[in-house]
Amino acid sequence: MTRTGLSVFDVLPVVHSLFVLVRPLDFIGSMSNRWSYGVAFGAVAPSVLQLFSESYTPFPVPNWAKAFVYLIGAVEVGVAYMPFFACLSTPHRALGGVLGLLYTLAWLIVRLWDVITCPGGEVLGDYEMLILQWPCFLCLGFLMGRFIYMVVKDVRIHPGDTVESLTHSLTFMFYCRLVEKSWLRRKVYDWDPYFKFPNRMIGTSVISLIGLYMSIYLSIYLSIYLSIYLSIYLSIYLSIYPLMVFVCFLDAWFATTLFASLTSVTYIFHVLACYRKHMKRLWAGEKSFLPQRFHKPSSAVSVAAITRYAGWQIAFTMWGYLIVHFVQFLFALLFAYLVVLPIRNGGFLPWFSHLVILLLTIFIVVSLVVLQILLVRIFFLQDKLSPEDPEKPLALNNRKAFHNFNYFFFFYNVIMGLSNCVLRLLNSCIVGTWLVSRIDRTIMQRGYESMDPGYCTWIGMIMADHHHSNPVMVCFCHLLLKHALERQRANAYSQFDNAGWKCVRIDY
């Protein structure tokens, strides 16, 4: 006879009611209080962004131990701000609201005291802390209002059954809209008010926006400071470094700051749009947009990708802003030195004559490439099998002439291949650096997607979300549980009625 092992909860039933593992928030399936969680992440943002620097380490550490220091710092931030999320997610709304209000008030007092006692900084001057911390104060104020609302609502309204009805759930409404699609949603714009982003996506976007705000403000302030310093320093060498060149340099830097900021903010919202599009494709059973090797990823890798995504997306966004800013600045300098300064120094007509010669050369090269395609289409392809066919079939005609055509163009295409090779490399570098913060799109060539860790994290995350939040599957599980409970209740009532009938027969 085998002995079955008993858990500690079976041996000591009292322990089960005393010790519970606190769940701060649901990163996968929860769709409630999404913006409250997002604002809570906004309150955490200053401490999260501080992890990118080493200012929080009390003492210097060797290089091999920095990974452990980062891990300890991340755990410290998580423990310090965990009550925010725990009070928002607890089913005891009144208790969670009171504790959350007190904890938020404590953090607000600490932040205000820090700003009042040390308002200045080494970079932004006297009001550095206030300029950088006001989004955190705004988030803390919102959280205080949210916790007060939780307490008032729980006191005034008697708490009933909090389980959402299936007929009013988001998954059921999404399923109905999936079955009944109007012509407008099929042809024009597929707007879905019942699609809700998970807490993970909202919190990541909020922290990314706050981090971008801090990075952009710091870069603008440092740019102004350095421009003033350089203008004073270069005023001695105006004969060597003309002021016009320096002004073009500054104009290019500040203009690209604006465009890089808009690009990064657009990418944050575009990632949300891509998440919605990819999830809908997966829910519809479509995986053609994914590489073949990622159609069935490892379960452990997919679940681990959920934990990595938020931190990686924030880091990719901030690094992407710096890289995109630098690339756009280089293009702006090229435009200034190749267009603006030549026109100012030599006039428009000499510059335009050089431009016409360059464009004529490019036009001739492109025309020869197009000419090859036209000659093949007219002389070296067989006629259409049917007049309704859109193109001619892939069948050769005039083979001898085609071989001569191929022979003579062979030597010309060798020369064209050299320039196209350089152009291919430039295009790859530009697109790769431009999309470095787009974690939803790989910057590697086909077949090498696994070498892009950000893209692998994205695929693992959406696959895990697909398996845990598919509306059709969730709706089916709800119906299955509902009918199982109804059948169980019906069986219990029938057994009770049969037992009562038997008692009556015996007494009789």
C-alpha positions as CSV (number, residue, x, y, z in Angstrom):
1,M,0.0,0.0,0.0
2,T,1.5,3.3,-1.1
3,R,1.5,6.3,1.1
4,T,0.3,9.6,-0.4
5,G,2.2,12.7,0.6
6,L,0.2,15.4,2.3
7,S,0.9,19.1,1.9
8,V,1.4,21.5,4.9
9,F,-2.1,22.9,4.2
10,D,-3.6,19.4,4.7
11,V,-1.7,18.7,7.9
12,L,-2.4,22.2,9.3
13,P,-5.6,23.5,7.9
14,V,-5.3,26.7,9.9
15,V,-2.2,27.7,8.0
16,H,-4.2,27.8,4.8
17,S,-6.3,30.7,6.1
18,L,-3.5,32.6,7.7
19,F,-0.8,32.7,5.0
20,V,-1.7,33.6,1.4
21,L,0.6,34.5,-1.5
22,V,-0.2,38.1,-2.4
23,R,-0.7,38.7,-6.1
24,P,0.1,42.3,-7.0
25,L,-1.6,42.2,-10.4
26,D,-2.4,39.9,-13.2
27,F,-0.1,40.4,-16.2
28,I,-2.0,38.0,-18.5
29,G,-5.8,37.8,-18.3
30,S,-7.0,40.7,-16.2
31,M,-8.8,43.6,-18.0
32,S,-10.1,45.6,-15.0
33,N,-8.5,48.7,-13.5
34,R,-6.1,48.8,-16.4
35,W,-5.5,52.6,-16.2
36,S,-5.2,52.5,-12.5
37,Y,-2.4,50.0,-12.8
38,G,-0.9,52.1,-15.6
39,V,-0.9,55.2,-13.3
40,A,0.7,53.0,-10.6
41,F,3.4,52.1,-13.0
42,G,3.8,55.9,-13.7
43,A,4.4,56.4,-9.9
44,V,7.1,53.7,-10.1
45,A,8.7,55.2,-13.2
46,P,11.3,57.5,-11.4
47,S,12.7,54.5,-9.4
48,V,12.6,52.3,-12.5
49,L,14.5,54.8,-14.6
50,Q,17.0,55.2,-11.8
51,L,18.0,51.6,-12.2
52,F,19.6,52.6,-15.6
53,S,22.2,54.5,-13.7
54,E,24.5,53.4,-10.8
55,S,23.5,56.2,-8.5
56,Y,21.5,54.0,-6.2
57,T,24.5,51.8,-5.3
58,P,25.8,52.8,-1.9
59,F,29.3,51.6,-2.7
60,P,31.4,50.6,-5.8
61,V,31.1,47.0,-6.9
62,P,33.3,45.0,-9.3
63,N,32.2,44.5,-12.9
64,W,31.4,40.8,-12.4
65,A,29.0,41.6,-9.6
66,K,27.0,44.3,-11.4
67,A,24.4,41.9,-12.6
68,F,23.6,40.9,-9.0
69,V,23.5,44.6,-8.0
70,Y,20.9,45.2,-10.8
71,L,18.9,42.2,-9.6
72,I,18.9,43.4,-6.0
73,G,17.9,46.9,-7.1
74,A,15.0,45.6,-9.1
75,V,13.8,43.5,-6.2
76,E,14.1,46.5,-3.9
77,V,12.0,48.6,-6.2
78,G,9.4,45.8,-6.6
79,V,9.1,45.4,-2.8
80,A,8.9,49.1,-2.2
81,Y,6.0,49.7,-4.7
82,M,4.2,46.3,-4.3
83,P,1.5,47.7,-1.9
84,F,0.2,50.0,-4.7
85,F,-0.7,47.0,-6.9
86,A,-1.7,44.7,-4.1
87,C,-4.2,47.3,-2.7
88,L,-5.6,47.8,-6.2
89,S,-6.1,44.1,-6.9
90,T,-7.4,42.9,-3.5
91,P,-11.0,41.8,-3.4
92,H,-11.4,43.6,0.0
93,R,-12.0,47.0,-1.5
94,A,-12.5,49.0,1.7
95,L,-9.3,47.6,3.3
96,G,-7.3,47.9,0.2
97,G,-8.5,51.5,-0.4
98,V,-7.6,52.6,3.2
99,L,-4.2,50.9,3.2
100,G,-3.5,52.1,-0.4
101,L,-4.5,55.7,0.5
102,L,-2.2,55.7,3.6
103,Y,0.7,54.2,1.6
104,T,0.3,56.6,-1.3
105,L,0.1,59.5,1.1
106,A,3.3,58.4,2.7
107,W,5.1,58.2,-0.7
108,L,3.7,61.6,-1.7
109,I,5.0,63.1,1.5
110,V,8.4,61.5,1.0
111,R,8.6,62.7,-2.6
112,L,7.5,66.3,-1.7
113,W,10.0,66.4,1.1
114,D,12.8,65.3,-1.2
115,V,11.8,68.0,-3.8
116,I,11.5,70.7,-1.1
117,T,14.8,70.0,0.6
118,C,16.8,69.2,-2.5
119,P,15.1,71.0,-5.4
120,G,18.2,71.6,-7.5
121,G,20.5,69.3,-9.5
122,E,23.7,69.3,-11.4
123,V,22.1,69.2,-14.8
124,L,18.9,71.3,-14.9
125,G,19.7,73.8,-12.1
126,D,17.5,74.9,-9.3
127,Y,14.2,73.2,-10.3
128,E,15.5,69.9,-11.6
129,M,13.7,67.7,-9.2
130,L,10.4,69.4,-9.7
131,I,10.7,69.3,-13.5
132,L,11.5,65.6,-13.6
133,Q,9.2,64.5,-10.8
134,W,5.9,66.2,-11.6
135,P,4.6,63.2,-13.6
136,C,5.2,61.1,-10.5
137,F,3.2,63.6,-8.4
138,L,0.4,63.5,-10.9
139,C,0.3,59.7,-10.7
140,L,0.4,59.7,-6.9
141,G,-2.5,62.2,-6.8
142,F,-4.5,60.1,-9.2
143,L,-3.9,57.0,-7.0
144,M,-5.1,58.8,-3.9
145,G,-8.3,59.7,-5.7
146,R,-8.7,56.1,-6.9
147,F,-8.3,54.7,-3.4
148,I,-10.7,57.2,-2.0
149,Y,-13.2,56.2,-4.6
150,M,-12.7,52.5,-3.8
151,V,-13.5,53.1,-0.1
152,V,-16.6,55.3,-0.8
153,K,-17.9,52.8,-3.3
154,D,-17.5,49.8,-1.0
155,V,-19.1,51.6,1.9
156,R,-22.1,53.0,0.0
157,I,-22.8,50.1,-2.3
158,H,-23.4,46.7,-0.8
159,P,-20.9,44.3,-2.3
160,G,-22.7,41.6,-4.3
161,D,-21.4,38.9,-6.5
162,T,-18.4,40.4,-8.3
163,V,-18.2,37.7,-10.9
164,E,-18.9,39.2,-14.2
165,S,-21.8,37.8,-16.1
166,L,-21.0,36.0,-19.3
167,T,-23.5,37.9,-21.3
168,H,-21.9,41.2,-20.3
169,S,-18.2,40.1,-20.3
170,L,-15.7,41.6,-22.8
171,T,-14.9,38.2,-24.2
172,F,-18.5,37.4,-25.0
173,M,-19.0,40.8,-26.6
174,F,-15.9,40.3,-28.7
175,Y,-17.1,36.9,-29.7
176,C,-20.4,38.4,-30.9
177,R,-18.6,41.1,-32.9
178,L,-16.3,38.4,-34.3
179,V,-19.4,36.5,-35.6
180,E,-21.3,39.5,-36.8
181,K,-19.0,41.8,-38.8
182,S,-20.5,44.8,-40.6
183,W,-19.5,45.9,-44.0
184,L,-17.8,49.0,-42.6
185,R,-15.6,46.9,-40.3
186,R,-14.7,44.4,-43.1
187,K,-13.8,47.0,-45.7
188,V,-13.0,50.4,-44.2
189,Y,-11.8,50.2,-40.5
190,D,-11.9,47.4,-38.1
191,W,-12.5,49.4,-34.9
192,D,-13.3,47.1,-31.9
193,P,-14.3,48.8,-28.6
194,Y,-14.3,45.5,-26.8
195,F,-10.6,44.8,-27.3
196,K,-8.8,45.7,-24.1
197,F,-5.1,45.9,-23.7
198,P,-3.7,44.0,-20.7
199,N,-2.2,45.7,-17.7
200,R,1.3,44.9,-18.9
201,M,0.9,46.9,-22.1
202,I,-0.7,49.9,-20.4
203,G,1.9,50.1,-17.7
204,T,4.8,49.7,-20.2
205,S,3.4,52.5,-22.3
206,V,3.0,54.8,-19.3
207,I,6.6,54.2,-18.1
208,S,7.9,54.6,-21.6
209,L,6.2,58.0,-22.1
210,I,7.5,59.2,-18.7
211,G,11.0,58.0,-19.5
212,L,10.9,59.7,-22.9
213,Y,9.8,62.9,-21.3
214,M,12.8,62.8,-18.9
215,S,15.2,61.9,-21.7
216,I,14.0,64.5,-24.1
217,Y,14.0,67.3,-21.5
218,L,17.5,66.4,-20.4
219,S,18.8,66.3,-24.0
220,I,17.2,69.7,-24.8
221,Y,18.6,71.3,-21.7
222,L,22.1,69.9,-22.3
223,S,22.0,70.9,-25.9
224,I,21.2,74.5,-25.0
225,Y,23.9,74.5,-22.4
226,L,26.5,73.1,-24.8
227,S,25.5,75.4,-27.6
228,I,26.0,78.5,-25.4
229,Y,29.4,77.2,-24.2
230,L,30.5,76.3,-27.7
231,S,29.4,79.6,-29.2
232,I,31.5,81.5,-26.6
233,Y,34.4,79.2,-27.2
234,L,34.2,79.4,-31.0
235,S,33.8,83.2,-31.1
236,I,37.6,83.4,-30.9
237,Y,37.9,81.3,-34.1
238,L,35.2,82.8,-36.2
239,S,37.6,83.2,-39.1
240,I,38.3,79.4,-39.0
241,Y,34.8,78.2,-38.1
242,P,32.2,80.4,-39.7
243,L,29.2,81.2,-37.6
244,M,26.9,80.0,-40.4
245,V,28.2,76.4,-40.1
246,F,27.7,76.4,-36.4
247,V,24.2,77.7,-36.7
248,C,23.3,75.0,-39.2
249,F,24.8,72.5,-36.8
250,L,22.5,73.7,-34.0
251,D,19.5,73.9,-36.2
252,A,20.0,70.4,-37.4
253,W,20.3,69.1,-33.8
254,F,17.2,70.8,-32.4
255,A,15.1,70.0,-35.5
256,T,16.0,66.3,-35.2
257,T,15.2,66.4,-31.5
258,L,11.6,67.2,-32.4
259,F,11.4,64.6,-35.1
260,A,13.1,61.9,-33.0
261,S,10.7,62.7,-30.1
262,L,7.6,62.4,-32.4
263,T,9.0,59.2,-33.9
264,S,9.5,57.6,-30.5
265,V,6.1,58.6,-29.2
266,T,4.5,57.3,-32.4
267,Y,6.4,54.0,-32.0
268,I,4.9,53.5,-28.5
269,F,1.3,53.8,-29.8
270,H,2.2,51.8,-32.9
271,V,3.4,48.9,-30.8
272,L,0.0,48.9,-29.1
273,A,-1.7,48.8,-32.5
274,C,0.6,46.0,-33.7
275,Y,-0.2,44.0,-30.5
276,R,-3.9,44.4,-31.2
277,K,-3.4,43.3,-34.9
278,H,-1.2,40.3,-34.0
279,M,-3.5,39.1,-31.3
280,K,-6.5,39.2,-33.6
281,R,-4.6,37.3,-36.2
282,L,-3.7,34.6,-33.7
283,W,-7.3,34.4,-32.4
284,A,-8.4,33.9,-36.0
285,G,-5.9,31.0,-36.4
286,E,-3.5,32.9,-38.7
287,K,0.2,32.5,-38.1
288,S,1.5,33.3,-41.6
289,F,3.0,36.6,-40.3
290,L,5.3,34.7,-38.0
291,P,8.4,32.9,-39.1
292,Q,7.9,29.2,-39.5
293,R,10.2,28.2,-36.6
294,F,8.1,30.4,-34.2
295,H,4.8,28.8,-34.9
296,K,5.2,26.5,-31.9
297,P,7.6,28.1,-29.4
298,S,8.6,26.6,-26.1
299,S,6.1,27.0,-23.3
300,A,8.8,28.0,-20.8
301,V,10.2,30.5,-23.3
302,S,6.8,32.1,-23.9
303,V,5.9,32.5,-20.3
304,A,9.4,33.9,-19.5
305,A,8.9,36.4,-22.3
306,I,6.0,37.9,-20.4
307,T,8.3,38.8,-17.5
308,R,10.9,40.2,-19.9
309,Y,8.8,42.2,-22.2
310,A,7.9,45.3,-20.1
311,G,11.5,46.0,-19.0
312,W,12.9,45.4,-22.5
313,Q,10.3,47.5,-24.2
314,I,11.1,50.5,-21.9
315,A,14.8,50.1,-22.4
316,F,14.4,49.7,-26.2
317,T,12.3,52.8,-26.3
318,M,14.8,55.0,-24.5
319,W,17.8,53.6,-26.4
320,G,15.8,53.8,-29.6
321,Y,15.2,57.5,-29.1
322,L,18.9,58.2,-28.7
323,I,19.9,56.1,-31.8
324,V,17.1,57.5,-34.0
325,H,18.0,61.0,-32.9
326,F,21.7,60.5,-33.8
327,V,20.8,58.9,-37.2
328,Q,18.3,61.7,-38.0
329,F,21.0,64.3,-37.0
330,L,23.4,62.8,-39.5
331,F,20.9,63.0,-42.3
332,A,20.1,66.6,-41.2
333,L,23.8,67.4,-41.4
334,L,24.1,65.9,-44.8
335,F,21.1,68.0,-45.9
336,A,22.6,71.1,-44.4
337,Y,26.1,70.6,-46.0
338,L,24.8,69.4,-49.4
339,V,21.8,71.7,-49.8
340,V,21.6,74.6,-47.4
341,L,25.2,75.8,-47.3
342,P,26.0,75.4,-51.0
343,I,22.9,77.5,-51.8
344,R,23.9,80.2,-49.3
345,N,27.5,80.3,-50.5
346,G,27.3,79.8,-54.2
347,G,23.6,80.5,-55.1
348,F,20.8,78.4,-56.3
349,L,21.6,78.0,-60.0
350,P,25.0,76.4,-59.6
351,W,23.7,74.0,-57.0
352,F,20.6,73.2,-59.1
353,S,22.9,72.5,-62.1
354,H,24.8,69.9,-60.1
355,L,21.6,68.4,-58.9
356,V,20.2,68.1,-62.4
357,I,23.4,66.2,-63.5
358,L,23.1,63.9,-60.5
359,L,19.4,63.2,-61.1
360,L,20.0,62.6,-64.8
361,T,22.6,60.0,-63.9
362,I,20.2,58.3,-61.5
363,F,17.4,58.5,-64.1
364,I,19.5,56.8,-66.8
365,V,20.5,54.0,-64.5
366,V,16.9,53.4,-63.4
367,S,15.7,53.6,-67.0
368,L,18.1,50.9,-68.1
369,V,16.8,48.6,-65.3
370,V,13.2,49.3,-66.4
371,L,14.2,48.8,-70.0
372,Q,15.4,45.3,-69.3
373,I,12.0,44.5,-67.8
374,L,10.1,46.0,-70.7
375,L,12.2,44.2,-73.3
376,V,11.6,40.8,-71.5
377,R,7.9,41.5,-71.3
378,I,7.5,42.4,-74.9
379,F,9.9,40.1,-76.8
380,F,10.9,37.2,-74.5
381,L,7.6,36.0,-72.9
382,Q,5.0,34.0,-74.6
383,D,1.5,35.4,-75.2
384,K,-1.3,35.1,-72.6
385,L,-3.2,31.8,-72.5
386,S,-6.4,33.8,-72.0
387,P,-7.3,37.5,-72.6
388,E,-8.5,37.6,-69.0
389,D,-5.1,36.7,-67.5
390,P,-3.4,39.6,-65.7
391,E,0.1,38.8,-66.9
392,K,1.9,36.6,-69.5
393,P,2.9,33.1,-68.4
394,L,6.4,32.4,-67.1
395,A,7.4,30.8,-70.4
396,L,10.3,32.0,-72.7
397,N,9.9,33.0,-76.3
398,N,12.7,33.8,-78.8
399,R,15.2,31.9,-76.8
400,K,18.2,32.7,-79.1
401,A,17.6,36.4,-78.9
402,F,17.1,36.1,-75.1
403,H,20.5,34.4,-74.8
404,N,22.2,37.2,-76.7
405,F,20.3,39.8,-74.6
406,N,21.4,38.0,-71.4
407,Y,25.0,37.8,-72.6
408,F,25.5,41.5,-73.3
409,F,23.7,42.8,-70.3
410,F,25.8,40.4,-68.1
411,F,28.7,42.8,-68.1
412,Y,26.6,45.9,-67.5
413,N,24.8,44.2,-64.5
414,V,28.2,43.4,-62.9
415,I,28.8,47.2,-62.7
416,M,25.3,47.8,-61.5
417,G,25.7,45.1,-58.8
418,L,28.6,46.9,-57.1
419,S,26.5,50.0,-56.6
420,N,23.4,48.0,-55.6
421,C,25.5,46.1,-53.0
422,V,26.5,49.3,-51.3
423,L,22.9,50.6,-51.6
424,R,21.6,47.4,-50.0
425,L,24.0,47.8,-47.1
426,L,23.0,51.4,-46.5
427,N,19.3,50.6,-46.7
428,S,19.7,47.8,-44.2
429,C,21.7,50.0,-41.7
430,I,19.2,52.9,-42.0
431,V,16.1,50.7,-41.6
432,G,17.7,48.7,-38.8
433,T,18.7,51.8,-36.8
434,W,15.3,53.4,-37.5
435,L,13.4,50.5,-36.2
436,V,15.6,49.5,-33.3
437,S,13.0,50.4,-30.7
438,R,10.3,48.5,-32.6
439,I,10.4,45.2,-30.6
440,D,7.4,43.9,-32.6
441,R,9.5,43.8,-35.8
442,T,12.8,42.0,-36.4
443,I,15.8,43.9,-37.8
444,M,17.5,40.7,-38.8
445,Q,17.3,38.9,-42.2
446,R,14.9,36.1,-42.8
447,G,16.2,32.9,-41.3
448,Y,18.1,34.8,-38.6
449,E,15.2,36.0,-36.5
450,S,16.3,33.9,-33.6
451,M,19.3,36.2,-33.2
452,D,17.0,39.1,-32.4
453,P,16.2,38.7,-28.7
454,G,13.7,41.5,-28.7
455,Y,11.7,40.0,-31.5
456,C,11.8,36.5,-29.8
457,T,10.5,38.1,-26.6
458,W,7.6,39.7,-28.5
459,I,6.6,36.5,-30.2
460,G,6.8,34.5,-26.9
461,M,4.6,37.2,-25.2
462,I,1.9,37.3,-27.8
463,M,1.8,33.5,-28.0
464,A,1.4,33.2,-24.2
465,D,-1.4,35.9,-24.3
466,H,-3.0,34.1,-27.2
467,H,-3.3,30.8,-25.2
468,H,-4.5,32.5,-22.0
469,S,-6.9,35.2,-23.3
470,N,-8.4,33.9,-26.5
471,P,-12.0,35.2,-26.4
472,V,-13.5,32.1,-28.0
473,M,-11.7,29.7,-25.7
474,V,-12.6,31.8,-22.6
475,C,-16.2,32.0,-23.7
476,F,-16.3,28.2,-24.2
477,C,-14.7,27.7,-20.7
478,H,-17.3,30.0,-19.2
479,L,-20.2,28.1,-20.8
480,L,-18.6,24.8,-19.8
481,L,-18.3,25.8,-16.2
482,K,-21.8,27.2,-16.2
483,H,-23.4,24.1,-17.5
484,A,-21.3,21.9,-15.2
485,L,-22.5,23.9,-12.2
486,E,-26.1,23.7,-13.3
487,R,-25.8,19.9,-13.8
488,Q,-24.2,19.5,-10.4
489,R,-27.0,21.5,-8.8
490,A,-29.6,19.6,-10.6
491,N,-28.1,16.3,-9.5
492,A,-28.0,17.5,-5.9
493,Y,-31.7,18.5,-6.0
494,S,-32.7,15.2,-7.5
495,Q,-30.9,13.2,-4.9
496,F,-32.5,15.3,-2.1
497,D,-35.9,14.8,-3.6
498,N,-35.4,11.1,-3.9
499,A,-34.2,10.8,-0.3
500,G,-37.2,12.7,0.9
501,W,-39.6,10.5,-1.1
502,K,-38.0,7.4,0.4
503,C,-38.4,8.7,3.9
504,V,-42.1,9.4,3.3
505,R,-42.6,5.9,1.9
506,I,-41.0,4.3,5.0
507,D,-43.0,6.4,7.5
508,Y,-46.2,5.5,5.6
